[in-house]
Amino acid sequence: MSSKELLYIEDALGHAEFLSRQCREAVNTLTDPQLKAQAQQLVDKNREIYGRFYALV
């Protein structure tokens, strides 16, 4: 894997972690059950995406 590809994966990991953190914060602050459930689904999906990118390294 080239250094450019590794930089891309590192950047993608950072974005996935940022989005996951934002969604977790939303889960902790939202009071509407439907919105809270949607935010939790996004947390789970971002965790999956992060794992896929991490597996490339």
C-alpha positions as CSV (number, residue, x, y, z in Angstrom):
1,M,0.0,0.0,0.0
2,S,1.4,3.4,-0.9
3,S,1.9,6.2,1.5
4,K,-0.8,8.2,-0.3
5,E,-3.3,5.4,0.2
6,L,-2.4,5.2,3.9
7,L,-2.9,8.9,4.2
8,Y,-6.4,8.6,2.6
9,I,-7.3,5.8,5.0
10,E,-6.1,7.8,8.0
11,D,-8.2,10.7,6.8
12,A,-11.2,8.5,6.4
13,L,-10.7,7.0,9.9
14,G,-10.6,10.5,11.3
15,H,-13.8,11.5,9.5
16,A,-15.6,8.3,10.7
17,E,-14.5,8.9,14.3
18,F,-15.6,12.5,14.2
19,L,-19.1,11.6,12.8
20,S,-19.4,8.8,15.4
21,R,-18.5,11.2,18.2
22,Q,-21.1,13.7,17.0
23,C,-23.8,11.0,16.8
24,R,-23.0,9.7,20.2
25,E,-23.3,13.2,21.6
26,A,-26.7,13.5,19.9
27,V,-27.8,10.2,21.4
28,N,-26.9,11.5,24.8
29,T,-28.7,14.8,24.4
30,L,-31.8,14.0,22.3
31,T,-35.1,13.4,24.2
32,D,-37.3,12.3,21.2
33,P,-37.1,8.5,21.1
34,Q,-37.3,8.3,17.3
35,L,-34.5,10.8,16.8
36,K,-32.5,9.1,19.5
37,A,-32.9,5.8,17.7
38,Q,-31.9,7.3,14.4
39,A,-28.8,8.8,15.9
40,Q,-27.9,5.4,17.5
41,Q,-28.2,3.8,14.1
42,L,-25.8,6.3,12.7
43,V,-23.4,5.6,15.6
44,D,-23.6,1.9,14.7
45,K,-23.1,2.5,11.0
46,N,-20.1,4.7,11.6
47,R,-18.6,2.1,13.8
48,E,-19.0,-0.4,11.0
49,I,-17.4,2.0,8.5
50,Y,-14.5,2.7,10.9
51,G,-13.9,-1.0,11.2
52,R,-13.9,-1.5,7.5
53,F,-11.3,1.2,7.0
54,Y,-9.2,0.0,9.9
55,A,-9.2,-3.5,8.5
56,L,-7.4,-2.1,5.4
57,V,-4.4,-1.1,7.4
